[in-house]
Amino acid sequence: MFERPRSGERAVLVRIGLGEALRPEDLDEFQQLARSAGALPVATVTGRRERPEPRYFVGSGKAEEIGAVAGAEAADLILVDHPLSPSQERNLERLTGRRVLDRSGLILDIFAQRARSFEGKLQVELAQLRHLSTRLVRGWTHLERQKGGIGLRGPGETQLETDRRLLAKRVKSLTAKLARLRQQRDTGRSARATIPVPGVALVGYTNAGKSTLFRALTGADAYIADKLFATLDPTVRRLLLPGGAGIVVADTVGFIRELPHELVAAFQSTLQEARSAQLLLHVIDAADPRRDEYATQVDAVLAEIGAGQLPQLLVYNKIDRAGTPPHIERTADGAITQVWISAAQGLGLEPLKAAITERLGLAAVRGWLQLPASAGALRARLFAQGAVREERCDADGALRLLVELPPAQMEALEREAPGRVARLAAAPCASPQRYLESDGSHVPARRGRAVLHLTR
């Protein structure tokens, strides 16, 4: 047995191709993970096997090679880009004399560094404890109270049993706290559901530019860095779409291949932001040669959390690196499926907002609104909202306004002034040129009440 080192950043990276040749892209991603955790990669050990070896995962010869490289480079820990069983992790530590961390443990460590909110910290701790529950292997035995020898025999509790008991108690406490927080979040979400404000969630592979897009759209002070999992805690902001419709946009945690199941289980309440959205903006790095594979990984995680059936709008980001101009792609029947943008350069953001408006069915409705001269407050409010497209004044002082509002706000206007607003017809918004050609002569003048006519 040995005492595990509690500090040190010099790391040896291990990546094995199982059943296939090692792909450089996987190794590059693992190096990014290591650097995101604060490690300093000093050497890389690669290889190929048909299947994992039961004792060391990498085989005895490769395990000895890893130990030799770690000694030559004065490494403090060994990072393995594969999920290891507790016995494999323990055997590698015994052979190399250094701390060993598998892919799941590395991602959990990154999450522990990124968590900022109280709920996020609890979720990370719960995930870490569940991961640790199968790895309570001691590097020491001096704390045991169950030993042999004269005067030491009899009932007692081993340190391993004490650790397990304390861990189970802490897991139970964290689960109860998260259940209360989840109930509070659900209560707030139910209250928001009574207000007709659609929700949109940004999802995608980690480091695809979700937080950059979130900041570009909403102006929120979101943390942005060229790191994997730079954003962990979800952030929700309001966004005003063309035509005046308001929506709620949520920036969620990035996904990655082989995401630890402990994280998926612990972050159910956080991932609920994606499940409760009316539309998912699936952000994809347009310059990444493996973008299709990463998109498939994201779809797999969405299906795992119960959001696989939600409508998606594919947003191809970083077109400035891919050399592609901003544009929108539609299906044969005219439905928008893809929007190509650059969030960092601000390219294609207005078409993206228009695409969100169209996909959510929030296209503004235009109509002529006739107001009496005494309705100055309502007129000022409509101008403040930017809803007025044209204004005319009759000989008797009555005003006629060509307004453009989302359907929900048009209905709210009718409820606010019952009997004064008469919506005679409902029709989709026509082309701008049609309204410019209209003289409004079809609007009847009625003194003392507001009359709304929607153009056909």
N, C-alpha and C positions, 0 to 999 in steps of 0.2 A: 504494500500500500504506500501511497505518497500523498503529500499535501499539495493540493492543486494550487497553482499560482493564481493570485487574485488580481493581478494587474499585468500590463504588457500589451503592446499593440502590434508587434512584429509578427506577421502571420504567414504561414505556408498554405497556399491554396491547393486543394485536391479536387480534380474533376476527372471522372472516368466515363468513357463511352460504353454504355451497356447495350450489347447486341448490335451496335452500329459504330461508325467512326465518330470521333469527337468533333463536334461542330464548334468552330471558333466563336460563333455568336453567343453560345451558351457560356463559354468561358469569359467572354467580355462582360456579359451581364453579371456573372458571379463576382468578377473583379469590382464592378460598380457597387454591388451589394456590400462587399467587404469595405470599400472606401466609405460608403454611406454610413457604416457602423463605426467608423473611426479607426479601422485597422490599417496597417501599413503592409501591403503585400511585398514580401521580400523574395519569394520563390514560388514557382508553380510546378506541381507534379501532375502529370496526365497519364492516361493509359486506356486500355480497352479490355473489356471482359464480356463474355457471353451472358453471365449472370453474377449477382453478388455472391461473395464468399461468406459463409456463415459466421466465421470468427472475426475477421477484420473488415469485411465488405470488399476490400481491395486486393485480398490475397496476401499471404505472409511475405513474399518477396517484395511486393510493392509497399507493404507496411514498413518493412525494414528500410527501404529506400526513403520513405517519408521521414522516418526517424533520423536517418543520416543527414538528409537535407536540412531538417530543422536544427540539428546540432551544428552543422557547418554555418548556417545563417544566423545562429543565435536567436531563433524564433521563440516567441512566448506561447503561441497557440497554433493549432492546426484547424483550418476551416475546410470542411468537406461539403461539396455541393450536391449532397444526396441526403435523404432521410436515413439516419442510422438507428438501429435498435439499441436499447440501453446496454446490452452486452457487447455489441460491436464498439460502441463509444468507449466503454470501460476497458476493453482489450487494447484498443489503440492508445489510450492514455497510459496504460501499464507499459506497453512496448516502447512508446516514444518518450515517456516521462514528461509530457506536456498536456496542457488542457486541450480537449478536442470539442469542437462545436459543429453540429451538422447544419444543414440548410434551414431547417425549421427554427433551431435555436438562434441562428444569426438574424433571421427576419424578426423574431420576437424581440431581440435586443435592439434592433433598429426602431421597432414600434415603441419600445420603452423609452427611447430617447426622444421620439417625436411627440408623444402624448403630452398635451397641455391642459385639457379640460379635466375636471374631476372624474367625469364618467369615463373618459378615455384612459386615464391612469388606472381606474378600477378594472376596465376591460383587459388592458394589457397585463396587469398583475394576475388576473384570473387565468388568462391564457398561459402565462408563464408557469403558474402553479400546476395547471393540468399537464403541461409538458414535463414538468419536473417530477410529477407524481410517479412516473415510471423510471426515474433516474436517481432515486434516493440511494445512491451507492456511496459509501463513506470513504473518504481519503484518510480517515483516522478512526481509532477505536477507544481512545482514552476516556471518552465520556460515557461509555457503557457502564451500566450498573449490574450487568449480569455476567459474571466471570467465574472461572473455576479457581480452585485453591482453598486452603484452609481459611475459614472465616468469610469467604466470599460466595459460597454456594447458597442457593435458596431462590425465592421469588425475586424478580426484578424486571426491569424494562430495558431493552437494548436502546441505543441511541437511534437506530433505524426505526424502531417502533414509536419512539417519541417524535421523531421527525414526521412520520406518517400521520400520527394523531394530530399534531399541531397544523400540519398542512391541510388535513381534512376539515379541521375547525375553521381555518382561514378561508378555504374555498366556500364553505357553507355561509360564512359571514359576507363574503364578496357577492355571492349569488343573491342573497337577500337584498343587499344594497342596490345591486343592479336591477333587481325586479322592481324595487320602489322607483328608481329613476326611470325605468321603462314605462311604468304606469304614469308617471308625471309627463313623460314625453308623449305618450299616447293621448293623455288628456288634452295637452296643448294642441296636438295634431287634430283631435276631434273638434276642438274649438275653431281651429283654422278651417276645417272642412265645412263649417256652416257659412263661411264667407266664400263666394264664388271666385277664388283666385287659383288658377291652375298651377301645378308644381312641375318643374323641370329639374332633372338631376343630371349632373355631369359624371359620366363613368368612362372608364378606359384603362388601358395598360399603364402602369406606373411610368412617370416621366414622359407622358405623351403631350403634356402642356395643358392639362385641365385647369390648374390654378392660374396660369397665365391667361387663359381664355376667360376664366371666372372674373379675374380682375379687369380685363378689357371690357367685358359686358356690363358689369355692375359697378365698377369703380371701387370695389372693396379692397381693403389693405391685406390681401392674402399673401402668405409667405410663399416666395418663389425661389427655387434653387435647382441647379442641375444635379439633383440627387434622386435616387430611388426613394419613394415614400416620403417626399419632402412635406406633404400634407397628410395628416392623420385625422385630426378632429374635423367633423363636417362643419361647414359654414353655410348659412342660408342668408340670402339677400333678395331684395325686391328688384325687379327689372321692368321698365316701361317699354313696351313694344310699339312699333309704328301704328298710329291710329289711336293710341291712348290706352290700350289694354295692358293691365298689370299682371305679372306672373311672379312666382317665387322660384329662385334658382338655388340649388344646393350643390356644393362642391364636395364630393365624397372621396374616400381613400382610393388610391390606385390599386389595381389588381396586378397579379403576377402569376407566372406558371408555378405549379406545385405550391400554391398558397396553403400554409399549414391549417389543418382542420380545426386546431385549437383557436385560431384567430377567427375563422368563419363562425364558430360556435359562440365565441365571446362577443363578437361585434354585431350581434343580431339587431340590437336597437339602433346602432349607427347605420347599418345597412338598410334599416327600415326607410330611411330617406329615399333610397333608390326604389324600394318596393312600392312606396305610396305615391310616386310621381306619375303624372299623366303622360309624360314623354321623357325618354332617355336620350341625352346627347352623347353618343358614343364617340369620344375623341380618339383619333388615330393619328399616329405620327406618319405623315405622308412620305417622309424621307427615309423611313426605316425599311430595309429590304424584307424584313420579316413581319410586315404590318398585318398581312392576312392571317398568319399564324397567331399573332398576338390578339387579333380580333376574335379568333376562335376561342382562345383562352378566356377572354373576358366574357364571351357568351356562355361558356361553361360555368364560370363562377356566378353569373347572373341566374342561370338555371338552378344552381345549388341554393341560392338564397331566396328563390321563389319569384324572381323578377324576369324570368326568361320570356314571358309572353307579353311584356309591355312593348308598346311601339317605340322604335328607335329611329333617330335621325343620325346618320353617319357624318361626322364632322372631321374631315381630313385636314389636320393642322400642319404647320411648318412647311407650307408650300414654297416659302422663300428659299428653303434648302433643297427642295425637290425640283425647283425650276418650273413650277406649274402656275399659271395665272389663276386668280380666284374665279370660281364659276359654280353653277348649280347643275346637278344632274337629275333628270326625271325619268320615270318609267314610261312605257308606251302610252299609258292612259293619262299621263300628265302629273302623277304624284311625285313629290320631291323625295328623293332617297339619299342624296349626298350633297354636301356643301364643302367646298375647298377653300380654306382660309389660311391666314397667318395671324395668330393672336398677338405675337410679339411685334409684328410690323403694322398691325391694325388693318390688314387687307381682308376684304370680304365680310366684315362684321355686319354691315347693314343688310346685305343679302341673307346672312344667317338669321338675323332678327325677323326678316320678312318670311323666311322659311319656317321658323318657329311659329309665327303668327298663323301661317297657312296650315301647318300640321295640327295645331291646336284648335283650328276652326274659329279663330278670333279675328278674322278679317273684319275691318270696320264697316259699318253701315252708314250710308249718307242719306240725308233727307232735309227737306225745307221745314224750318221751325218758325212759326209766326208768334211773336211776343207782343204783348201790350207795352205801351210806353212806360208803365210802372214796374216792369220786370227787369230793372237795371241790375239787380244783384245776380239774377240767373244769367244774364248776358255777360256780366263781368267774369263769372265763374267759368263759363264756357270758353271765353277768350283766354283765361288763365290756364285752362287745360289744353289749349292749342287745338280745340275741336272745331273752331269756326273756319270755314273755307271761303265764305262770301257773305256779305251783309248788304241788305237793301232796306230803304226806308220808304214807307207809303206816305201818301199825302196827309193822312190822319195821324201820323206819328208812330204808327205801328211798325215794328221791325220784322224783317224776314231774314233768317240766318240759314245758310247752307252749312250744316254741321256734319261732322264725321266722328262717330263714337262706336266703341265695341258694343255688341248686342246686349251684354249684361248692363253696361252703363246706360244704354238707351232705355232698357226696362226700368232701371232705377230712377231715371228721369221721369218716367210715367208715374211710378209709385210716389215720387216726391211731390208731384203736382197733379193729383187726381182731378180730372175734369178740365184741366187746362192744357194737357198734352194729349192729342188724339193721333195715335199711330194708325193710319188707314191701311197700310200694306207693308209687307216685309219682303225684301228682295236683296240679293247679294249686291255688293258694291260694283257699280259699272265703271267703265274706263274714265280716267280723268278728263279726256277730251270731251266726253259726252256732257259732263257737268259744266265745262267751260262754254259749251254751245247752248246750254239751257238758259232761258231768260226768266224762268220762274213764273211765267204767266199763268200756269195751271194752278197756282196756290191760291185758294180762296181767302179773302180777307174777312176775319171775324174779330170784332172788337172785344176786348176783355178776356180772351182766352188764347192759349197757345195751341197752334195746330201743327202737327207734324205729318208731312207727306214723304214717304220713302219712294225714291225713284225706282222704276222697274227696269 
